[in-house]
């Protein structure tokens, strides 16, 4: 998904703000800002064994009092379809201390993981994410979506402030000039760990919701700002990045922990 300067930015932003069915309004108080995510690549030929072991381990964690309801997602695009994302949101930094203390005391949980899940895994990656609720519009129903479209931007070294300023400007126009409605949700997230990356996440109830409405976001932005100013803003946005990736993640409830556990 690599396009150049202004066209790249306009088309990318248009993709961000796709329409999805959502009925609930944003909560008055935003959730805590952090999420934790593990990206796992099962060993070749052991995908079924890994998923079976992970499902059993999630049940084991719930039975032994894991305070976090971990959710599992798998990718639909690209050449690493074996990858599995295990994610929990949302918490504060102090909550991570509490969770680490629980993990230190849960010897049986770690032993179960080491025996049943780890032998089927080939590669592990670990990240935190910081959610930018102030520039996001997230309906309650978005959390129960089936698909999540994620566009991840690689930020040029030294251009973080330029990207943030363009992201903030675009998002505030969307929030305050009529684009943000009960039918549209998105969230911005910064990846903590590795090279600087920013992601925008769009929830979808089904594939049909990927269809755009009568007006895409680039047209909306030009109508609100004027074509020249919109173009300049998008130049700033694209000039602060050095490429992007696009992925659709599918939620896997059968592998996830229930929030009621």
N, C-alpha and C positions, 0 to 999 in steps of 0.2 A: 504494500500500500504506500508507494512512494510517488508523490506528485511534486511539482516544483512551485516555488514561491507563492504568489497570491492564489493561484488556482488550488494549490495544495491546502492552504489555510481555509479558504472558503468552503471547499468540498469536505474537508475534515470536520470543520465546525458544523456543517449541515448534517453530517452523519451523527455527530454527538447528540443532537437534540431531536431524535426520532420520536414519533408518537407511540405511546403504549397505553393499554387500558389501566387506569388507576383511579380509584374513587375517593380514597381517603386523603385528607389534607396533612401537611407537615405538622408534626408535633410542635407545640409552643417552645419547649426547651429542647435543644439539640442533644443527641446522645453524646457520650464521651468520644474523643477523637481518634482513638487508636484501634487498629486491627492487627492480628498476627496471622501469618500465612506460611505454610510449608508447601513447597512444590516437590513432588516425588515422581521419579521415573521408575516404574517397575522393571525388573530384568526382562530381557527379551524372551517371549514365550511363557512368561509367568504372570501375565496380566490377570487372568482369572483367579489364580491362586492368591495374588496380592489383594484383589478386591474381596475375596471371600475372607481372607485373614483380617483385612481392615474392618469389614462389617462386624466380625466377631469381636474385634478389639474395641470398637466403638461401644458395643453393648457392654463389654467388660468394664470400660471406663465409667460408663453411666452407673453400673451396679456398684462401683467402688467410689462413687461420690465426686466424680470430676465436676467442678463448678462451671465449666465452660461447655456449651453445646456446639461442638465443632461441626462445621458444614463442609460438604465435599462437592467438588465441581470437576468436570472433565472438559477438555477442549474439543471443538468441532472442526477446526480449521488447521491447516499447516501440516508439517511432516513429523510432529512429535505427539501423535494422538494417544500415546501410552501415558502421557503425563497426567498426574492427579493433583488438584489443589485442595488443601485442607486448611480451612480458614475460620477464625472466630472474630467477631466484632460485636460490641464495642467496649472499650475499657480505657482507664487512665493509667499513667505510668505506675502509680502506687499499687494499682490492682495487679500489675505484673509481679511485684514483690510478693503479694499474697499468693498468687498462683504458683510462683516458684517454690514457695514454702510448702504448698500443698503437694507439689510434685516430689519434693525431697522426702516427704513422709509416705508417699504412695509407692512403696517398693514393689508391691505385687503388680501394679499397673505397668511399671517400667519393665519388669521381668516378662510380663505377658507380651508386651510389644516386642521386646528383643527376641523372644522365642518364636512368635507367630508372624509378625509383620516384617521386621527388618530383613530376614533372610531373602525376601522376594523383591527387595528394593535395590536399584542400581545406583541411583543418584538422589541426593537431597539438597534442597535450597531452602533457606530460612530468611524471612523478611518481616518487618513491621510496616504498616501503612498509617499515614496520618490523614484523616478525612478533613476536608475543608468544607465544613457545613455552611459557612457564611456565603460561599459561592455556589451552593448546591440547592437542589430542589428535589426532595426525596419523600414520596408519598408512603404511607404505612404499607400499602399493598405491594409496593415495589420489592420489599424484602421477601415476598413469597413468589416472586416471578420464576418462570421456568428457565429462561435464558438471560445471560448478562453479556452485553456487547462491551468490550473493553478496548479502548484505543490508548496505547501507551506511547508517550513522547520521550525521546532522549534529549535532554537539555544540553546545549553547548556549554562547555566550561566558561564560567564568567558571565553567562547570560541568564542566570536564574532570576534576577530582578526584572529584566525585560520580559521574560515569559510570564512572571507573576502579574506584572502590571497589565499585560494584554489579556491574560486569563481573567483577572478581576474585572476589567472593563467589559469584556464580552459577557461575562456571567451576570454582572449587575444590570446590564441592558436587558438580558433575558428575564431576570427576576422582576425588574421594575417597569418594564415597558409592555408587558402583556404576553410574553412567550411562555412563562411559567404558569401552568394551569394544572388542574387535577388530572389531566390526561398526559402530562409530560413530566418525567422524572430524570434526573441525572445527579451524579455525585463526582466531585474531584477528589483525587487521592494522591499523596506523595509517597513514593516508595522509600523506605528507610533501610539502607543497606545497598552497597554497590554504587554504580554510577548514578548521577542525578536523573530521576525519571518521574514524570507526572502522568497520571492516568485519569481518564474520564470514563465512567461506568454508566451504561444505560440498561435498565431492566426491561425485559419483554415477556409478556404472558405467552406468546406463541410466535410463529414465523410471520403470520399475517401482520403483526404489529411493526414489522420492519419497513412496511410500505410508508412512504412519506405522505403528508397531507397536501393540501393545495398549495401551500407556501413552505419552502424549505428555509432553514435558518439563515442562509446567506442572503436570501431575498429580504427576509425580515430585518436583518441587520442593516442592509442598504437602505431600506425604507425608513428605519429609525434614525440613522446617522447621515444618510446621503452616501452615494456610491463612492465618492472620493475618500471620505473619512473612513468608511468601512474598509476600503482597500488599504489605506495606510495602517489601520489597526491590525489587519491580517498580515501585512508585511512585517510588522513588529513581532507578531505571534510566530510566524514561520521562520523569521530570522533568528529566533532564539532556540530553534530546535535543529537537530541533525538526523532526522528520520523518525519514523513511527512504525509501530506494529499494530495490527488489528486482530482481535480474537473474539470468538463467541464461546462462552463457557456455559455448560449445561449443569444445572443443579441436580445432584443425585441424592434424593431424600432417603433412599434405601441404605446408603452408605453413611448417612449423616446421623448425628445425635439429635434427639428430640429436645426442643427447648423446655419441655415439661419434665425431662429427666432430672 
